[in-house]
Amino acid sequence: MGLSTHVLDTMHGTPAAGMQVALYTTQGEVAALVKAFSLNADGRNPDGPLYDNASLRAGTYRLVFDVAAYFRTRGVALPEPNFLNRVSLDFGVAHVDQHYHVPLLVSPWSYSTYRGS
């Protein structure tokens, strides 16, 4: 299955439908944008995996989630400056024959992630 992501809005107890996300490949401090997208109604990347196993390469990647903008669209009054603006997750892919699922559980004040299945 390659690489995928999923975001759950823990403040509202729903998928984070419509959240803007960007995927980058990274080499040290240099990041190259691969794609930007909006999460679907289930809070998942649309149109299948971000990379399938045939195109996924070993290396380092970054997912950037536009958390503050998402919560503003949900009508949440956020302080200025926001506690969380964008959540950036850097992770590595060592085994391209395996599925890498990167879930994010998020509120305006906290987040958690793990390697999912």
N, CA, C and O of each residue as an XYZ file, in Angstrom:
468
protein
N       0.803     -1.201      0.000
C       0.000      0.000      0.000
C       0.841      1.258      0.000
O       0.301      2.311     -0.341
N       2.093      1.241      0.347
C       2.938      2.417      0.251
C       2.831      3.340      1.434
O       3.142      2.952      2.560
N       2.382      4.593      1.187
C       2.329      5.639      2.206
C       0.949      6.278      2.220
O       0.398      6.611      1.171
N       0.397      6.447      3.416
C      -0.903      7.092      3.565
C      -0.940      7.871      4.867
O      -0.067      7.713      5.721
N      -1.966      8.722      5.016
C      -2.162      9.479      6.257
C      -3.650      9.572      6.568
O      -4.499      9.331      5.710
N      -3.940      9.925      7.806
C      -5.311     10.019      8.302
C      -5.269     10.975      9.479
O      -4.379     10.866     10.323
N      -6.208     11.910      9.561
C      -6.231     12.870     10.675
C      -7.582     12.807     11.370
O      -8.633     12.866     10.731
N      -7.531     12.687     12.691
C      -8.724     12.731     13.521
C      -8.698     13.997     14.368
O      -7.704     14.297     15.028
N      -9.794     14.728     14.339
C      -9.996     15.942     15.115
C     -10.490     15.494     16.490
O     -11.656     15.130     16.642
N      -9.613     15.519     17.484
C      -9.986     15.012     18.808
C     -10.820     16.016     19.599
O     -11.427     15.651     20.605
N     -10.861     17.273     19.162
C     -11.712     18.264     19.828
C     -13.181     17.980     19.528
O     -14.027     18.056     20.419
N     -13.479     17.657     18.283
C     -14.861     17.427     17.865
C     -15.215     15.948     17.754
O     -16.387     15.606     17.596
N     -14.225     15.069     17.834
C     -14.488     13.638     17.719
C     -14.867     13.215     16.315
O     -15.703     12.331     16.128
N     -14.240     13.858     15.310
C     -14.574     13.583     13.915
C     -13.300     13.487     13.080
O     -12.230     13.897     13.529
N     -13.412     12.946     11.865
C     -12.288     13.044     10.929
C     -12.066     14.522     10.580
O     -13.009     15.313     10.594
N     -10.841     14.883     10.274
C     -10.493     16.272      9.957
C     -10.691     16.550      8.467
O      -9.746     16.902      7.761
N     -11.911     16.390      8.004
C     -12.246     16.581      6.590
C     -11.896     17.999      6.151
O     -12.229     18.972      6.827
N     -11.221     18.101      5.014
C     -10.877     19.396      4.455
C      -9.559     19.973      4.917
O      -9.111     20.981      4.371
N      -8.920     19.365      5.908
C      -7.621     19.895      6.355
C      -6.625     19.857      5.204
O      -6.565     18.885      4.452
N      -5.853     20.916      5.078
C      -4.820     21.004      4.050
C      -3.546     20.324      4.556
O      -3.143     20.509      5.704
N      -2.925     19.538      3.684
C      -1.722     18.781      4.028
C      -0.736     18.907      2.871
O      -1.135     18.984      1.709
N       0.545     18.927      3.198
C       1.591     18.917      2.173
C       2.569     17.788      2.486
O       2.927     17.567      3.644
N       2.993     17.084      1.454
C       3.973     16.010      1.571
C       5.265     16.460      0.896
O       5.252     16.964     -0.227
N       6.382     16.270      1.601
C       7.703     16.630      1.098
C       8.629     15.428      1.187
O       8.451     14.566      2.048
N       9.612     15.367      0.306
C      10.769     14.511      0.518
C      11.819     15.411      1.150
O      11.843     16.613      0.886
N      12.684     14.847      1.980
C      13.698     15.668      2.649
C      15.081     15.051      2.491
O      15.245     13.833      2.432
N      16.064     15.938      2.424
C      17.481     15.560      2.455
C      18.137     16.556      3.382
O      18.392     17.695      2.990
N      18.416     16.142      4.612
C      18.936     17.081      5.597
C      17.900     18.164      5.852
O      16.755     17.863      6.191
N      18.295     19.419      5.691
C      17.390     20.542      5.918
C      16.618     20.951      4.662
O      15.778     21.848      4.721
N      16.891     20.309      3.536
C      16.244     20.669      2.274
C      14.997     19.801      2.073
O      15.054     18.572      2.134
N      13.869     20.479      1.831
C      12.607     19.768      1.607
C      12.075     20.119      0.223
O      12.082     21.284     -0.175
N      11.615     19.106     -0.508
C      11.045     19.309     -1.839
C       9.581     18.874     -1.807
O       9.267     17.741     -1.442
N       8.693     19.784     -2.193
C       7.264     19.489     -2.193
C       6.950     18.404     -3.216
O       7.330     18.505     -4.383
N       6.252     17.367     -2.766
C       5.786     16.296     -3.647
C       4.355     16.582     -4.078
O       4.029     16.518     -5.264
N       3.498     16.899     -3.100
C       2.107     17.221     -3.404
C       1.457     17.895     -2.216
O       1.855     17.695     -1.068
N       0.453     18.694     -2.512
C      -0.397     19.307     -1.497
C      -1.820     18.843     -1.783
O      -2.206     18.695     -2.943
N      -2.598     18.613     -0.730
C      -3.935     18.066     -0.912
C      -4.816     18.384      0.286
O      -4.324     18.788      1.340
N      -6.115     18.202      0.119
C      -7.093     18.321      1.193
C      -7.541     16.935      1.593
O      -7.718     16.063      0.742
N      -7.723     16.729      2.876
C      -8.207     15.435      3.345
C      -9.663     15.237      2.945
O     -10.441     16.191      2.907
N     -10.024     13.998      2.648
C     -11.392     13.693      2.236
C     -12.342     13.664      3.437
O     -11.928     13.962      4.557
N     -13.580     13.315      3.218
C     -14.608     13.324      4.265
C     -14.275     12.390      5.423
O     -14.756     12.590      6.538
N     -13.459     11.375      5.168
C     -13.041     10.438      6.215
C     -11.735     10.877      6.877
O     -11.190     10.144      7.702
N     -11.222     12.067      6.526
C      -9.980     12.561      7.115
C      -8.741     11.878      6.560
O      -7.684     11.895      7.192
N      -8.864     11.281      5.387
C      -7.754     10.537      4.776
C      -7.280     11.236      3.505
O      -7.986     12.059      2.922
N      -6.048     10.877      3.090
C      -5.566     11.400      1.816
C      -6.488     10.888      0.708
O      -6.869      9.717      0.702
N      -6.840     11.769     -0.225
C      -7.766     11.370     -1.294
C      -7.061     10.555     -2.376
O      -5.834     10.572     -2.478
N      -7.833      9.854     -3.169
C      -7.328      9.204     -4.389
C      -6.268      8.138     -4.150
O      -5.302      8.056     -4.908
N      -6.425      7.329     -3.123
C      -5.485      6.242     -2.897
C      -4.232      6.678     -2.167
O      -4.177      7.794     -1.650
N      -3.224      5.819     -2.114
C      -2.024      6.130     -1.337
C      -1.264      7.329     -1.893
O      -1.345      7.640     -3.081
N      -0.526      7.994     -1.011
C       0.337      9.105     -1.433
C       1.462      8.585     -2.317
O       1.856      9.228     -3.291
N       1.967      7.420     -1.963
C       2.899      6.647     -2.787
C       2.429      5.205     -2.731
O       2.043      4.735     -1.661
N       2.449      4.493     -3.840
C       2.217      3.054     -3.775
C       3.581      2.383     -3.557
O       4.617      3.045     -3.620
N       3.576      1.085     -3.304
C       4.844      0.394     -3.020
C       5.827      0.476     -4.180
O       7.038      0.468     -3.958
N       5.337      0.553     -5.405
C       6.232      0.618     -6.563
C       6.974      1.951     -6.651
O       8.095      1.996     -7.158
N       6.365      3.042     -6.163
C       7.011      4.353     -6.272
C       7.607      4.858     -4.964
O       8.360      5.832     -4.978
N       7.293      4.224     -3.832
C       7.865      4.625     -2.549
C       9.348      4.294     -2.524
O       9.748      3.201     -2.926
N      10.160      5.224     -2.056
C      11.607      5.042     -1.963
C      12.049      5.144     -0.508
O      11.451      5.880      0.276
N      13.080      4.417     -0.155
C      13.670      4.560      1.171
C      14.193      5.980      1.303
O      14.761      6.531      0.360
N      14.002      6.563      2.463
C      14.470      7.924      2.684
C      13.643      8.619      3.734
O      12.920      7.988      4.504
N      13.764      9.943      3.750
C      13.063     10.729      4.752
C      12.012     11.612      4.095
O      12.181     12.093      2.974
N      10.927     11.805      4.827
C       9.761     12.520      4.331
C       9.243     13.454      5.418
O       9.602     13.338      6.590
N       8.391     14.381      4.997
C       7.746     15.305      5.937
C       6.299     15.492      5.493
O       6.020     15.735      4.319
N       5.392     15.375      6.449
C       3.992     15.742      6.257
C       3.733     16.996      7.082
O       4.080     17.044      8.262
N       3.128     18.005      6.475
C       2.806     19.254      7.169
C       1.291     19.438      7.124
O       0.688     19.501      6.052
N       0.693     19.524      8.311
C      -0.752     19.618      8.468
C      -1.112     21.038      8.900
O      -0.571     21.532      9.890
N      -2.012     21.697      8.180
C      -2.399     23.076      8.480
C      -3.514     23.079      9.528
O      -4.692     23.249      9.214
N      -3.105     22.889     10.765
C      -4.021     22.672     11.887
C      -4.834     23.922     12.221
O      -6.056     23.838     12.340
N      -4.188     25.073     12.373
C      -4.904     26.289     12.780
C      -5.963     26.668     11.751
O      -7.093     26.992     12.118
N      -5.616     26.631     10.488
C      -6.587     26.985      9.446
C      -7.791     26.040      9.494
O      -8.933     26.475      9.343
N      -7.532     24.760      9.704
C      -8.624     23.788      9.789
C      -9.570     24.137     10.947
O     -10.787     24.180     10.762
N      -9.010     24.386     12.144
C      -9.874     24.666     13.291
C     -10.607     25.988     13.132
O     -11.730     26.124     13.617
N     -10.007     26.962     12.471
C     -10.725     28.216     12.198
C     -11.935     27.954     11.303
O     -13.005     28.525     11.516
N     -11.761     27.082     10.293
C     -12.911     26.780      9.416
C     -14.018     26.059     10.178
O     -15.177     26.083      9.765
N     -13.663     25.422     11.282
C     -14.660     24.755     12.129
C     -15.279     25.715     13.144
O     -16.113     25.312     13.954
N     -14.868     26.986     13.099
C     -15.455     27.993     13.988
C     -14.810     28.086     15.352
O     -15.369     28.718     16.249
N     -13.653     27.476     15.538
C     -12.961     27.531     16.823
C     -12.237     28.870     16.932
O     -11.474     29.249     16.043
N     -12.486     29.583     18.033
C     -11.799     30.853     18.292
C     -10.412     30.532     18.845
O     -10.280     30.031     19.962
N      -9.388     30.825     18.059
C      -8.008     30.543     18.462
C      -7.323     31.823     18.915
O      -7.597     32.895     18.375
N      -6.436     31.725     19.900
C      -5.692     32.908     20.317
C      -4.679     33.299     19.249
O      -4.318     32.484     18.400
N      -4.227     34.535     19.292
C      -3.148     34.978     18.402
C      -1.950     35.306     19.258
O      -2.081     36.119     20.174
N      -0.805     34.734     19.021
C      -0.592     33.698     18.026
C      -1.199     32.368     18.473
O      -1.455     32.151     19.657
N      -1.420     31.488     17.503
C      -1.977     30.159     17.786
C      -0.971     29.345     18.592
O       0.239     29.530     18.462
N      -1.477     28.453     19.417
C      -0.570     27.523     20.078
C       0.034     26.571     19.046
O       1.250     26.387     19.004
N      -0.816     25.967     18.213
C      -0.355     25.152     17.087
C      -0.808     25.824     15.809
O      -1.985     26.159     15.672
N       0.092     26.026     14.881
C      -0.261     26.573     13.581
C      -0.257     25.443     12.564
O      -1.306     25.019     12.080
N       0.934     24.967     12.250
C       1.090     23.794     11.392
C       1.836     22.729     12.185
O       2.760     23.036     12.939
N       1.433     21.495     12.010
C       2.140     20.368     12.618
C       2.964     19.714     11.523
O       2.436     19.301     10.491
N       4.256     19.626     11.760
C       5.191     19.046     10.804
C       5.726     17.739     11.374
O       6.295     17.716     12.466
N       5.542     16.655     10.633
C       6.013     15.342     11.067
C       7.084     14.858     10.105
O       6.812     14.635      8.926
N       8.301     14.696     10.605
C       9.399     14.130      9.823
C       9.516     12.655     10.178
O       9.507     12.287     11.353
N       9.625     11.815      9.157
C       9.699     10.373      9.404
C      10.524      9.717      8.312
O      10.731     10.283      7.238
N      10.986      8.523      8.606
C      11.804      7.786      7.661
C      11.120      6.525      7.181
O      10.340      5.901      7.900
N      11.432      6.165      5.946
C      10.945      4.925      5.345
C      12.162      4.054      5.069
O      13.020      4.404      4.258
N      12.227      2.921      5.748
C      13.357      2.012      5.585
C      13.019      0.812      4.709
O      13.883      0.297      4.000
N      11.767      0.367      4.757
C      11.358     -0.865      4.079
C      10.247     -0.551      3.083
O       9.079     -0.479      3.465
N      10.589     -0.366      1.830
C       9.613      0.057      0.819
C       8.579     -1.014      0.488
O       7.587     -0.730     -0.184
N       8.798     -2.225      0.946
C       7.827     -3.290      0.716
C       6.736     -3.313      1.796
O       5.815     -4.127      1.731
N       6.842     -2.427      2.780
C       5.861     -2.361      3.856
C       4.975     -1.132      3.676
O       5.312     -0.211      2.933
N       3.830     -1.135      4.372
C       2.933      0.014      4.350
C       3.317      0.969      5.475
O       3.511      0.545      6.614
N       3.425      2.242      5.158
C       3.685      3.283      6.149
C       2.439      4.162      6.213
O       2.125      4.893      5.275
N       1.743      4.072      7.336
C       0.553      4.885      7.568
C       0.896      5.858      8.685
O       1.346      5.444      9.753
N       0.684      7.162      8.444
C       1.065      8.196      9.405
C      -0.199      8.916      9.874
O      -0.612      9.901      9.263
N      -0.815      8.431     10.955
C      -2.009      9.083     11.479
C      -1.636     10.265     12.378
O      -0.559     10.296     12.974
N      -2.542     11.226     12.461
C      -2.382     12.369     13.364
C      -3.686     12.533     14.123
O      -4.758     12.606     13.522
N      -3.592     12.591     15.431
C      -4.723     12.916     16.288
C      -4.441     14.321     16.798
O      -3.386     14.563     17.383
N      -5.377     15.261     16.582
C      -5.033     16.656     16.824
C      -6.196     17.454     17.389
O      -7.359     17.216     17.065
N      -5.848     18.407     18.242
C      -6.757     19.446     18.725
C      -6.007     20.770     18.552
O      -4.859     20.751     18.108
N      -6.599     21.899     18.879
C      -5.846     23.153     18.766
C      -4.676     23.258     19.743
O      -3.833     24.144     19.604
N      -4.617     22.349     20.744
C      -3.606     22.457     21.784
C      -2.713     21.241     21.947
O      -1.800     21.253     22.773
N      -2.959     20.188     21.172
C      -2.127     18.991     21.319
C      -2.222     18.116     20.083
O      -3.153     18.225     19.285
N      -1.223     17.239     19.947
C      -1.275     16.251     18.867
C      -0.474     15.022     19.258
O       0.393     15.053     20.131
N      -0.808     13.933     18.566
C      -0.119     12.667     18.765
C      -0.067     11.944     17.430
O      -0.969     12.076     16.602
N       0.998     11.178     17.229
C       1.132     10.410     16.016
C       1.790      9.075     16.345
O       2.304      8.875     17.446
N       1.768      8.179     15.388
C       2.394      6.867     15.533
C       2.477      6.254     14.152
O       1.878      6.769     13.207
N       3.206      5.167     14.021
C       3.203      4.449     12.751
C       2.023      3.484     12.781
O       2.010      2.522     13.550
N       1.053      3.751     11.950
C      -0.137      2.919     11.887
C       0.018      1.775     10.916
O       1.086      1.559     10.342
N      -1.057      1.051     10.744
C      -1.017     -0.098      9.825
C      -1.967      0.110      8.674
O      -2.073     -0.748      7.798
